Amino acid sequence: MAQLEDNLGALDVRFIPEQVARPEAASAVELGFPHDFLARPMTRNVVFGDVRLAARR
């Protein structure tokens, strides 16, 4: 029971934004091909035909 309570105590840890940003920046990877290619406006226009869906009201 003591180990469970100790483990559950770890759930109460709070990080400041700088502590979160540092490992995120260190582990960021450039996705490269095909992600960059598929994100291009011309490619998206060819794939999706520049279709825009209106929100339902």
C-alpha distance matrix in Angstrom:
0.0 3.8 5.4 5.1 6.2 8.6 9.9 10.5 12.4 14.7 16.0 17.6 20.0 23.6 26.6 30.1 32.8 34.1 30.8 30.7 34.4 34.5 32.5 34.1 37.5 36.8 35.7 38.4 40.8 44.2 44.2 47.9 49.9 49.7 47.6 50.1 53.0 51.4 50.7 54.4 56.3 59.1 56.8 54.9 58.3 59.4 56.2 55.8 59.4 58.4 57.1 55.6 53.9 54.3 51.4 51.6 52.3
3.8 0.0 3.8 5.4 5.1 6.1 8.6 9.9 10.6 13.0 15.0 16.2 18.1 21.8 24.6 28.1 31.0 32.0 28.7 29.0 32.8 32.6 30.8 32.8 36.0 35.1 34.4 37.3 39.8 43.4 43.7 47.4 49.6 49.6 47.4 49.8 52.8 51.5 50.6 54.2 56.2 59.1 56.8 55.1 58.5 59.8 56.7 56.3 59.9 58.8 57.7 56.1 54.6 55.1 52.2 52.6 53.2
5.4 3.8 0.0 3.8 5.5 5.0 6.1 8.5 9.8 11.1 13.4 15.2 16.7 20.5 23.0 26.6 29.2 30.1 26.6 26.7 30.4 30.1 28.0 29.9 33.2 32.1 31.2 34.2 36.6 40.1 40.4 44.1 46.2 46.3 44.2 46.6 49.6 48.4 47.6 51.3 53.4 56.2 53.8 52.2 55.7 56.8 53.8 53.6 57.2 56.2 55.3 53.9 52.4 53.1 50.4 51.0 51.9
5.1 5.4 3.8 0.0 3.8 5.4 5.1 6.1 8.5 10.1 11.4 13.6 15.6 19.3 22.0 25.7 28.1 29.4 26.1 25.8 29.5 29.7 27.5 29.1 32.5 31.8 30.7 33.4 35.7 39.2 39.2 42.9 44.9 44.8 42.6 45.1 48.0 46.5 45.8 49.4 51.4 54.2 51.9 50.0 53.4 54.6 51.5 51.1 54.7 53.7 52.6 51.1 49.5 50.1 47.2 47.7 48.5
6.2 5.1 5.5 3.8 0.0 3.8 5.5 5.1 6.2 9.0 10.3 11.5 13.9 17.5 20.6 24.1 26.8 28.3 25.1 25.2 28.9 29.2 27.6 29.2 32.5 32.1 31.3 33.9 36.6 40.0 40.3 44.1 46.3 46.2 43.8 46.0 49.1 47.6 46.5 50.1 52.0 54.9 52.8 50.9 54.2 55.7 52.7 52.1 55.6 54.4 53.2 51.5 49.9 50.3 47.3 47.8 48.3
8.6 6.1 5.0 5.4 3.8 0.0 3.8 5.5 5.1 7.0 9.5 10.7 12.1 15.9 18.6 22.1 24.9 25.9 22.6 23.0 26.7 26.6 25.0 26.9 30.1 29.5 28.9 31.7 34.5 38.0 38.6 42.3 44.7 44.8 42.5 44.6 47.7 46.5 45.4 49.0 51.0 53.9 51.9 50.1 53.6 55.0 52.1 51.7 55.3 54.0 53.1 51.5 50.1 50.6 47.8 48.6 49.3
9.9 8.6 6.1 5.1 5.5 3.8 0.0 3.8 5.3 5.4 7.5 9.9 11.2 14.9 17.3 21.0 23.4 24.5 21.1 20.9 24.6 24.7 22.7 24.3 27.7 27.0 26.1 28.9 31.4 34.9 35.3 39.0 41.3 41.3 39.0 41.3 44.3 43.1 42.1 45.7 47.7 50.6 48.4 46.7 50.2 51.5 48.6 48.3 51.8 50.7 49.8 48.3 47.0 47.6 44.9 45.8 46.6
10.5 9.9 8.5 6.1 5.1 5.5 3.8 0.0 3.8 5.3 5.5 7.6 10.1 13.5 16.5 20.1 22.5 24.2 21.1 20.7 24.5 25.1 23.3 24.6 28.1 27.9 27.0 29.3 32.1 35.4 35.6 39.4 41.6 41.5 38.9 41.2 44.2 42.7 41.5 45.1 46.9 49.9 47.9 45.9 49.2 50.7 47.8 47.2 50.7 49.4 48.3 46.6 45.1 45.5 42.6 43.3 43.9
12.4 10.6 9.8 8.5 6.2 5.1 5.3 3.8 0.0 3.8 5.3 5.6 7.8 11.4 14.5 17.9 20.8 22.2 19.2 19.4 23.2 23.7 22.5 24.0 27.3 27.2 26.8 29.2 32.2 35.6 36.2 40.0 42.5 42.5 39.9 41.8 45.0 43.7 42.3 45.8 47.5 50.7 48.8 46.9 50.2 51.9 49.2 48.5 51.9 50.4 49.5 47.7 46.3 46.6 43.7 44.6 45.1
14.7 13.0 11.1 10.1 9.0 7.0 5.4 5.3 3.8 0.0 3.8 5.3 5.7 9.5 11.9 15.6 18.2 19.4 16.1 16.2 20.0 20.3 18.8 20.4 23.7 23.5 23.0 25.5 28.5 31.9 32.6 36.4 38.9 39.1 36.5 38.4 41.6 40.5 39.1 42.5 44.5 47.5 45.7 43.9 47.3 49.0 46.3 45.8 49.3 47.8 47.1 45.4 44.3 44.8 42.1 43.2 43.9
16.0 15.0 13.4 11.4 10.3 9.5 7.5 5.5 5.3 3.8 0.0 3.8 5.6 8.5 11.4 15.0 17.2 19.1 16.2 15.6 19.4 20.3 18.9 19.9 23.4 23.7 22.9 25.0 27.9 31.1 31.6 35.4 37.8 37.7 34.9 36.9 40.0 38.6 37.1 40.6 42.3 45.5 43.7 41.7 45.0 46.7 43.9 43.3 46.7 45.1 44.2 42.4 41.1 41.5 38.7 39.7 40.3
17.6 16.2 15.2 13.6 11.5 10.7 9.9 7.6 5.6 5.3 3.8 0.0 3.8 6.4 10.0 13.2 16.0 18.0 15.5 15.4 19.2 20.3 19.6 20.7 23.9 24.5 24.3 26.2 29.4 32.5 33.3 37.0 39.6 39.7 36.7 38.4 41.6 40.2 38.5 41.8 43.4 46.7 45.2 43.1 46.3 48.2 45.7 44.8 48.1 46.3 45.4 43.4 42.1 42.2 39.4 40.4 40.8
20.0 18.1 16.7 15.6 13.9 12.1 11.2 10.1 7.8 5.7 5.6 3.8 0.0 3.8 6.7 10.2 13.1 14.6 11.9 12.2 16.0 16.8 16.3 17.7 20.7 21.2 21.3 23.4 26.7 29.9 31.0 34.7 37.5 37.8 34.8 36.3 39.7 38.6 36.8 40.0 41.7 45.0 43.6 41.7 45.0 47.0 44.6 43.9 47.2 45.3 44.8 42.8 41.9 42.2 39.6 40.9 41.4
23.6 21.8 20.5 19.3 17.5 15.9 14.9 13.5 11.4 9.5 8.5 6.4 3.8 0.0 3.8 6.8 9.7 11.7 9.7 10.0 13.5 14.9 15.1 16.1 18.8 19.9 20.3 22.0 25.5 28.4 29.7 33.3 36.2 36.6 33.4 34.5 38.0 36.9 34.8 37.9 39.4 42.9 41.7 39.8 42.9 45.1 42.9 42.2 45.2 43.2 42.7 40.7 39.9 40.0 37.4 39.0 39.4
26.6 24.6 23.0 22.0 20.6 18.6 17.3 16.5 14.5 11.9 11.4 10.0 6.7 3.8 0.0 3.8 6.5 8.0 5.9 6.6 10.0 11.3 11.8 12.9 15.4 16.6 17.4 18.9 22.6 25.5 27.1 30.5 33.6 34.2 31.0 31.9 35.4 34.7 32.4 35.4 37.1 40.5 39.4 37.7 40.9 43.1 41.1 40.5 43.5 41.4 41.3 39.4 38.9 39.2 37.0 38.8 39.4
30.1 28.1 26.6 25.7 24.1 22.1 21.0 20.1 17.9 15.6 15.0 13.2 10.2 6.8 3.8 0.0 3.8 5.5 5.4 6.7 8.9 10.6 12.3 13.1 14.8 16.6 17.9 18.9 22.7 25.2 27.1 30.4 33.7 34.3 31.0 31.4 35.0 34.5 31.9 34.5 36.1 39.6 38.9 37.2 40.3 42.7 41.0 40.3 43.1 40.7 40.8 38.7 38.5 38.7 36.5 38.6 39.1
32.8 31.0 29.2 28.1 26.8 24.9 23.4 22.5 20.8 18.2 17.2 16.0 13.1 9.7 6.5 3.8 0.0 3.8 5.4 5.2 6.1 8.7 10.8 10.7 12.0 14.5 15.8 16.2 19.9 22.1 24.1 27.2 30.5 31.1 27.8 28.0 31.6 31.1 28.4 30.9 32.4 36.0 35.4 33.8 36.7 39.2 37.6 37.0 39.7 37.3 37.5 35.6 35.6 35.9 33.9 36.3 36.9
34.1 32.0 30.1 29.4 28.3 25.9 24.5 24.2 22.2 19.4 19.1 18.0 14.6 11.7 8.0 5.5 3.8 0.0 3.8 5.4 5.0 6.2 9.2 9.9 10.4 12.4 14.5 15.2 19.0 21.3 23.8 26.8 30.2 31.2 28.0 28.0 31.7 31.7 29.0 31.4 33.2 36.6 36.0 34.8 37.9 40.2 38.8 38.5 41.1 38.8 39.4 37.7 38.0 38.5 36.8 39.3 40.1
30.8 28.7 26.6 26.1 25.1 22.6 21.1 21.1 19.2 16.1 16.2 15.5 11.9 9.7 5.9 5.4 5.4 3.8 0.0 3.8 5.6 5.7 7.4 9.1 10.5 11.6 13.3 14.9 18.6 21.5 23.7 26.9 30.3 31.3 28.3 28.7 32.4 32.2 30.0 32.6 34.6 37.9 37.0 35.8 39.1 41.2 39.5 39.3 42.2 40.1 40.5 38.9 39.1 39.7 37.9 40.3 41.2
30.7 29.0 26.7 25.8 25.2 23.0 20.9 20.7 19.4 16.2 15.6 15.4 12.2 10.0 6.6 6.7 5.2 5.4 3.8 0.0 3.8 5.7 6.2 6.5 8.9 10.5 11.3 12.5 16.2 19.0 20.8 24.2 27.4 28.2 25.1 25.7 29.4 28.9 26.7 29.5 31.5 34.8 33.8 32.4 35.7 37.8 36.0 35.7 38.7 36.7 37.0 35.5 35.5 36.3 34.5 36.9 38.0
34.4 32.8 30.4 29.5 28.9 26.7 24.6 24.5 23.2 20.0 19.4 19.2 16.0 13.5 10.0 8.9 6.1 5.0 5.6 3.8 0.0 3.8 5.8 5.1 6.0 8.6 10.0 10.3 14.1 16.5 18.8 21.9 25.3 26.3 23.1 23.3 27.0 27.0 24.5 27.1 29.1 32.4 31.6 30.5 33.7 35.8 34.3 34.2 37.0 34.9 35.6 34.2 34.6 35.5 34.1 36.7 37.9
34.5 32.6 30.1 29.7 29.2 26.6 24.7 25.1 23.7 20.3 20.3 20.3 16.8 14.9 11.3 10.6 8.7 6.2 5.7 5.7 3.8 0.0 3.8 5.4 5.3 6.2 8.7 10.1 13.7 16.5 19.2 22.1 25.6 27.0 24.2 24.3 28.1 28.4 26.2 28.7 31.1 34.1 33.2 32.5 35.8 37.7 36.2 36.5 39.3 37.4 38.3 37.1 37.7 38.8 37.5 40.2 41.5
32.5 30.8 28.0 27.5 27.6 25.0 22.7 23.3 22.5 18.8 18.9 19.6 16.3 15.1 11.8 12.3 10.8 9.2 7.4 6.2 5.8 3.8 0.0 3.8 5.4 4.9 6.0 8.4 11.9 15.2 17.5 20.6 24.0 25.2 22.7 23.3 27.0 27.2 25.5 28.2 30.8 33.7 32.3 31.6 35.2 36.7 35.0 35.4 38.5 36.9 37.6 36.7 37.1 38.5 37.2 39.7 41.3
34.1 32.8 29.9 29.1 29.2 26.9 24.3 24.6 24.0 20.4 19.9 20.7 17.7 16.1 12.9 13.1 10.7 9.9 9.1 6.5 5.1 5.4 3.8 0.0 3.8 5.5 5.3 6.0 9.7 12.7 14.6 17.9 21.3 22.3 19.4 20.0 23.7 23.7 21.9 24.7 27.2 30.1 28.8 28.0 31.5 33.1 31.4 31.7 34.7 33.1 33.8 32.9 33.4 34.8 33.6 36.3 37.9
37.5 36.0 33.2 32.5 32.5 30.1 27.7 28.1 27.3 23.7 23.4 23.9 20.7 18.8 15.4 14.8 12.0 10.4 10.5 8.9 6.0 5.3 5.4 3.8 0.0 3.8 5.5 5.2 8.8 11.3 14.1 16.9 20.5 21.9 19.2 19.1 22.9 23.5 21.4 23.8 26.4 29.3 28.3 27.8 31.2 32.9 31.5 32.1 34.9 33.2 34.3 33.5 34.4 35.9 35.0 37.9 39.6
36.8 35.1 32.1 31.8 32.1 29.5 27.0 27.9 27.2 23.5 23.7 24.5 21.2 19.9 16.6 16.6 14.5 12.4 11.6 10.5 8.6 6.2 4.9 5.5 3.8 0.0 3.8 5.7 8.6 11.8 14.6 17.2 20.8 22.5 20.3 20.4 24.1 24.9 23.4 25.8 28.7 31.3 30.0 29.9 33.4 34.7 33.3 34.2 37.0 35.6 36.8 36.2 37.2 38.9 38.0 40.8 42.7
35.7 34.4 31.2 30.7 31.3 28.9 26.1 27.0 26.8 23.0 22.9 24.3 21.3 20.3 17.4 17.9 15.8 14.5 13.3 11.3 10.0 8.7 6.0 5.3 5.5 3.8 0.0 3.8 6.3 10.0 12.1 15.1 18.5 19.9 17.7 18.5 22.1 22.6 21.4 24.1 27.1 29.6 28.0 27.7 31.4 32.5 30.8 31.7 34.8 33.7 34.6 34.3 35.1 36.9 36.1 38.8 40.9
38.4 37.3 34.2 33.4 33.9 31.7 28.9 29.3 29.2 25.5 25.0 26.2 23.4 22.0 18.9 18.9 16.2 15.2 14.9 12.5 10.3 10.1 8.4 6.0 5.2 5.7 3.8 0.0 3.8 6.8 9.2 12.2 15.7 17.1 14.6 15.1 18.7 19.3 17.9 20.4 23.4 26.0 24.5 24.3 27.8 29.1 27.6 28.5 31.4 30.2 31.4 31.0 32.0 34.0 33.4 36.3 38.4
40.8 39.8 36.6 35.7 36.6 34.5 31.4 32.1 32.2 28.5 27.9 29.4 26.7 25.5 22.6 22.7 19.9 19.0 18.6 16.2 14.1 13.7 11.9 9.7 8.8 8.6 6.3 3.8 0.0 3.8 6.0 8.8 12.3 13.9 12.0 12.4 15.9 16.9 16.0 18.4 21.8 23.9 22.2 22.4 26.0 26.9 25.4 26.8 29.7 28.8 30.2 30.3 31.6 33.8 33.6 36.6 39.0
44.2 43.4 40.1 39.2 40.0 38.0 34.9 35.4 35.6 31.9 31.1 32.5 29.9 28.4 25.5 25.2 22.1 21.3 21.5 19.0 16.5 16.5 15.2 12.7 11.3 11.8 10.0 6.8 3.8 0.0 3.8 5.6 9.3 11.2 9.3 9.0 12.6 13.9 13.1 15.1 18.6 20.5 18.9 19.5 23.0 23.8 22.7 24.2 26.9 26.1 27.8 28.2 29.8 32.3 32.4 35.6 38.1
44.2 43.7 40.4 39.2 40.3 38.6 35.3 35.6 36.2 32.6 31.6 33.3 31.0 29.7 27.1 27.1 24.1 23.8 23.7 20.8 18.8 19.2 17.5 14.6 14.1 14.6 12.1 9.2 6.0 3.8 0.0 3.8 6.6 7.9 6.1 7.1 10.2 11.1 11.0 13.5 17.0 18.6 16.5 17.0 20.7 21.2 19.7 21.4 24.3 23.8 25.3 26.0 27.5 30.2 30.5 33.5 36.3
47.9 47.4 44.1 42.9 44.1 42.3 39.0 39.4 40.0 36.4 35.4 37.0 34.7 33.3 30.5 30.4 27.2 26.8 26.9 24.2 21.9 22.1 20.6 17.9 16.9 17.2 15.1 12.2 8.8 5.6 3.8 0.0 3.8 6.1 5.7 5.4 8.0 10.0 10.4 12.0 15.8 16.8 14.8 16.1 19.5 19.6 18.7 20.9 23.4 23.2 25.2 26.3 28.2 31.1 31.8 35.0 37.9
49.9 49.6 46.2 44.9 46.3 44.7 41.3 41.6 42.5 38.9 37.8 39.6 37.5 36.2 33.6 33.7 30.5 30.2 30.3 27.4 25.3 25.6 24.0 21.3 20.5 20.8 18.5 15.7 12.3 9.3 6.6 3.8 0.0 3.0 5.0 5.5 6.0 8.2 9.9 11.2 14.9 15.2 12.7 14.4 17.7 17.2 16.2 18.8 21.3 21.7 23.7 25.3 27.3 30.5 31.5 34.5 37.6
49.7 49.6 46.3 44.8 46.2 44.8 41.3 41.5 42.5 39.1 37.7 39.7 37.8 36.6 34.2 34.3 31.1 31.2 31.3 28.2 26.3 27.0 25.2 22.3 21.9 22.5 19.9 17.1 13.9 11.2 7.9 6.1 3.0 0.0 3.8 5.6 5.1 6.0 8.6 10.3 13.7 13.9 10.9 12.3 15.7 15.0 13.5 16.2 18.9 19.5 21.3 23.0 24.9 28.2 29.3 32.2 35.4
47.6 47.4 44.2 42.6 43.8 42.5 39.0 38.9 39.9 36.5 34.9 36.7 34.8 33.4 31.0 31.0 27.8 28.0 28.3 25.1 23.1 24.2 22.7 19.4 19.2 20.3 17.7 14.6 12.0 9.3 6.1 5.7 5.0 3.8 0.0 3.8 5.4 5.2 6.2 8.9 12.2 13.5 10.8 11.3 15.0 15.2 13.6 15.5 18.4 18.3 19.9 21.1 22.8 25.9 26.7 29.7 32.8
50.1 49.8 46.6 45.1 46.0 44.6 41.3 41.2 41.8 38.4 36.9 38.4 36.3 34.5 31.9 31.4 28.0 28.0 28.7 25.7 23.3 24.3 23.3 20.0 19.1 20.4 18.5 15.1 12.4 9.0 7.1 5.4 5.5 5.6 3.8 0.0 3.8 5.6 5.2 6.6 10.4 11.7 9.9 11.0 14.3 14.9 14.2 16.2 18.4 18.0 20.2 21.3 23.6 26.5 27.5 30.8 33.7
53.0 52.8 49.6 48.0 49.1 47.7 44.3 44.2 45.0 41.6 40.0 41.6 39.7 38.0 35.4 35.0 31.6 31.7 32.4 29.4 27.0 28.1 27.0 23.7 22.9 24.1 22.1 18.7 15.9 12.6 10.2 8.0 6.0 5.1 5.4 3.8 0.0 3.8 5.5 5.5 9.1 9.2 7.0 9.0 12.0 11.9 11.5 14.0 16.0 16.1 18.6 20.3 22.9 26.0 27.5 30.8 33.9
51.4 51.5 48.4 46.5 47.6 46.5 43.1 42.7 43.7 40.5 38.6 40.2 38.6 36.9 34.7 34.5 31.1 31.7 32.2 28.9 27.0 28.4 27.2 23.7 23.5 24.9 22.6 19.3 16.9 13.9 11.1 10.0 8.2 6.0 5.2 5.6 3.8 0.0 3.8 5.5 8.2 8.8 5.8 6.4 9.9 10.0 8.8 10.9 13.4 13.6 15.5 17.2 19.5 22.7 24.1 27.2 30.4
50.7 50.6 47.6 45.8 46.5 45.4 42.1 41.5 42.3 39.1 37.1 38.5 36.8 34.8 32.4 31.9 28.4 29.0 30.0 26.7 24.5 26.2 25.5 21.9 21.4 23.4 21.4 17.9 16.0 13.1 11.0 10.4 9.9 8.6 6.2 5.2 5.5 3.8 0.0 3.8 6.4 8.6 7.0 6.6 10.0 11.5 10.7 11.7 14.0 13.1 15.1 16.1 18.4 21.3 22.6 25.9 28.9
54.4 54.2 51.3 49.4 50.1 49.0 45.7 45.1 45.8 42.5 40.6 41.8 40.0 37.9 35.4 34.5 30.9 31.4 32.6 29.5 27.1 28.7 28.2 24.7 23.8 25.8 24.1 20.4 18.4 15.1 13.5 12.0 11.2 10.3 8.9 6.6 5.5 5.5 3.8 0.0 3.8 5.5 5.3 6.2 8.6 10.1 10.6 11.9 13.2 12.3 15.1 16.4 19.4 22.2 23.9 27.4 30.3
56.3 56.2 53.4 51.4 52.0 51.0 47.7 46.9 47.5 44.5 42.3 43.4 41.7 39.4 37.1 36.1 32.4 33.2 34.6 31.5 29.1 31.1 30.8 27.2 26.4 28.7 27.1 23.4 21.8 18.6 17.0 15.8 14.9 13.7 12.2 10.4 9.1 8.2 6.4 3.8 0.0 3.8 5.5 5.1 6.0 8.7 9.9 10.2 10.7 9.1 12.3 13.6 16.9 19.5 21.6 25.2 27.9
59.1 59.1 56.2 54.2 54.9 53.9 50.6 49.9 50.7 47.5 45.5 46.7 45.0 42.9 40.5 39.6 36.0 36.6 37.9 34.8 32.4 34.1 33.7 30.1 29.3 31.3 29.6 26.0 23.9 20.5 18.6 16.8 15.2 13.9 13.5 11.7 9.2 8.8 8.6 5.5 3.8 0.0 3.8 5.5 5.1 6.3 8.7 10.0 9.7 9.3 12.9 15.0 18.4 21.4 23.9 27.2 30.1
56.8 56.8 53.8 51.9 52.8 51.9 48.4 47.9 48.8 45.7 43.7 45.2 43.6 41.7 39.4 38.9 35.4 36.0 37.0 33.8 31.6 33.2 32.3 28.8 28.3 30.0 28.0 24.5 22.2 18.9 16.5 14.8 12.7 10.9 10.8 9.9 7.0 5.8 7.0 5.3 5.5 3.8 0.0 3.8 5.4 5.1 6.1 8.4 9.4 9.9 12.8 15.2 18.2 21.5 23.7 26.9 30.1
54.9 55.1 52.2 50.0 50.9 50.1 46.7 45.9 46.9 43.9 41.7 43.1 41.7 39.8 37.7 37.2 33.8 34.8 35.8 32.4 30.5 32.5 31.6 28.0 27.8 29.9 27.7 24.3 22.4 19.5 17.0 16.1 14.4 12.3 11.3 11.0 9.0 6.4 6.6 6.2 5.1 5.5 3.8 0.0 3.8 5.5 5.1 5.7 7.5 7.2 9.6 11.7 14.5 17.8 20.0 23.1 26.3
58.3 58.5 55.7 53.4 54.2 53.6 50.2 49.2 50.2 47.3 45.0 46.3 45.0 42.9 40.9 40.3 36.7 37.9 39.1 35.7 33.7 35.8 35.2 31.5 31.2 33.4 31.4 27.8 26.0 23.0 20.7 19.5 17.7 15.7 15.0 14.3 12.0 9.9 10.0 8.6 6.0 5.1 5.4 3.8 0.0 3.8 5.5 5.3 4.8 4.7 8.0 10.6 14.0 17.1 19.8 22.9 26.0
59.4 59.8 56.8 54.6 55.7 55.0 51.5 50.7 51.9 49.0 46.7 48.2 47.0 45.1 43.1 42.7 39.2 40.2 41.2 37.8 35.8 37.7 36.7 33.1 32.9 34.7 32.5 29.1 26.9 23.8 21.2 19.6 17.2 15.0 15.2 14.9 11.9 10.0 11.5 10.1 8.7 6.3 5.1 5.5 3.8 0.0 3.8 5.8 5.3 7.4 10.1 13.3 16.3 19.7 22.5 25.3 28.6
56.2 56.7 53.8 51.5 52.7 52.1 48.6 47.8 49.2 46.3 43.9 45.7 44.6 42.9 41.1 41.0 37.6 38.8 39.5 36.0 34.3 36.2 35.0 31.4 31.5 33.3 30.8 27.6 25.4 22.7 19.7 18.7 16.2 13.5 13.6 14.2 11.5 8.8 10.7 10.6 9.9 8.7 6.1 5.1 5.5 3.8 0.0 3.8 5.9 8.1 9.5 12.6 15.0 18.6 20.9 23.6 27.1
55.8 56.3 53.6 51.1 52.1 51.7 48.3 47.2 48.5 45.8 43.3 44.8 43.9 42.2 40.5 40.3 37.0 38.5 39.3 35.7 34.2 36.5 35.4 31.7 32.1 34.2 31.7 28.5 26.8 24.2 21.4 20.9 18.8 16.2 15.5 16.2 14.0 10.9 11.7 11.9 10.2 10.0 8.4 5.7 5.3 5.8 3.8 0.0 3.8 5.4 5.9 9.0 11.2 14.9 17.3 19.9 23.4
59.4 59.9 57.2 54.7 55.6 55.3 51.8 50.7 51.9 49.3 46.7 48.1 47.2 45.2 43.5 43.1 39.7 41.1 42.2 38.7 37.0 39.3 38.5 34.7 34.9 37.0 34.8 31.4 29.7 26.9 24.3 23.4 21.3 18.9 18.4 18.4 16.0 13.4 14.0 13.2 10.7 9.7 9.4 7.5 4.8 5.3 5.9 3.8 0.0 3.8 5.3 9.0 11.8 15.1 18.2 20.8 24.0
58.4 58.8 56.2 53.7 54.4 54.0 50.7 49.4 50.4 47.8 45.1 46.3 45.3 43.2 41.4 40.7 37.3 38.8 40.1 36.7 34.9 37.4 36.9 33.1 33.2 35.6 33.7 30.2 28.8 26.1 23.8 23.2 21.7 19.5 18.3 18.0 16.1 13.6 13.1 12.3 9.1 9.3 9.9 7.2 4.7 7.4 8.1 5.4 3.8 0.0 3.8 6.4 9.9 12.9 15.9 18.9 21.9
57.1 57.7 55.3 52.6 53.2 53.1 49.8 48.3 49.5 47.1 44.2 45.4 44.8 42.7 41.3 40.8 37.5 39.4 40.5 37.0 35.6 38.3 37.6 33.8 34.3 36.8 34.6 31.4 30.2 27.8 25.3 25.2 23.7 21.3 19.9 20.2 18.6 15.5 15.1 15.1 12.3 12.9 12.8 9.6 8.0 10.1 9.5 5.9 5.3 3.8 0.0 3.8 6.6 9.8 12.9 15.6 18.8
55.6 56.1 53.9 51.1 51.5 51.5 48.3 46.6 47.7 45.4 42.4 43.4 42.8 40.7 39.4 38.7 35.6 37.7 38.9 35.5 34.2 37.1 36.7 32.9 33.5 36.2 34.3 31.0 30.3 28.2 26.0 26.3 25.3 23.0 21.1 21.3 20.3 17.2 16.1 16.4 13.6 15.0 15.2 11.7 10.6 13.3 12.6 9.0 9.0 6.4 3.8 0.0 3.8 6.5 9.5 12.6 15.5
53.9 54.6 52.4 49.5 49.9 50.1 47.0 45.1 46.3 44.3 41.1 42.1 41.9 39.9 38.9 38.5 35.6 38.0 39.1 35.5 34.6 37.7 37.1 33.4 34.4 37.2 35.1 32.0 31.6 29.8 27.5 28.2 27.3 24.9 22.8 23.6 22.9 19.5 18.4 19.4 16.9 18.4 18.2 14.5 14.0 16.3 15.0 11.2 11.8 9.9 6.6 3.8 0.0 3.8 6.4 9.0 12.3
54.3 55.1 53.1 50.1 50.3 50.6 47.6 45.5 46.6 44.8 41.5 42.2 42.2 40.0 39.2 38.7 35.9 38.5 39.7 36.3 35.5 38.8 38.5 34.8 35.9 38.9 36.9 34.0 33.8 32.3 30.2 31.1 30.5 28.2 25.9 26.5 26.0 22.7 21.3 22.2 19.5 21.4 21.5 17.8 17.1 19.7 18.6 14.9 15.1 12.9 9.8 6.5 3.8 0.0 3.8 6.4 9.1
51.4 52.2 50.4 47.2 47.3 47.8 44.9 42.6 43.7 42.1 38.7 39.4 39.6 37.4 37.0 36.5 33.9 36.8 37.9 34.5 34.1 37.5 37.2 33.6 35.0 38.0 36.1 33.4 33.6 32.4 30.5 31.8 31.5 29.3 26.7 27.5 27.5 24.1 22.6 23.9 21.6 23.9 23.7 20.0 19.8 22.5 20.9 17.3 18.2 15.9 12.9 9.5 6.4 3.8 0.0 3.8 6.4
51.6 52.6 51.0 47.7 47.8 48.6 45.8 43.3 44.6 43.2 39.7 40.4 40.9 39.0 38.8 38.6 36.3 39.3 40.3 36.9 36.7 40.2 39.7 36.3 37.9 40.8 38.8 36.3 36.6 35.6 33.5 35.0 34.5 32.2 29.7 30.8 30.8 27.2 25.9 27.4 25.2 27.2 26.9 23.1 22.9 25.3 23.6 19.9 20.8 18.9 15.6 12.6 9.0 6.4 3.8 0.0 3.7
52.3 53.2 51.9 48.5 48.3 49.3 46.6 43.9 45.1 43.9 40.3 40.8 41.4 39.4 39.4 39.1 36.9 40.1 41.2 38.0 37.9 41.5 41.3 37.9 39.6 42.7 40.9 38.4 39.0 38.1 36.3 37.9 37.6 35.4 32.8 33.7 33.9 30.4 28.9 30.3 27.9 30.1 30.1 26.3 26.0 28.6 27.1 23.4 24.0 21.9 18.8 15.5 12.3 9.1 6.4 3.7 0.0
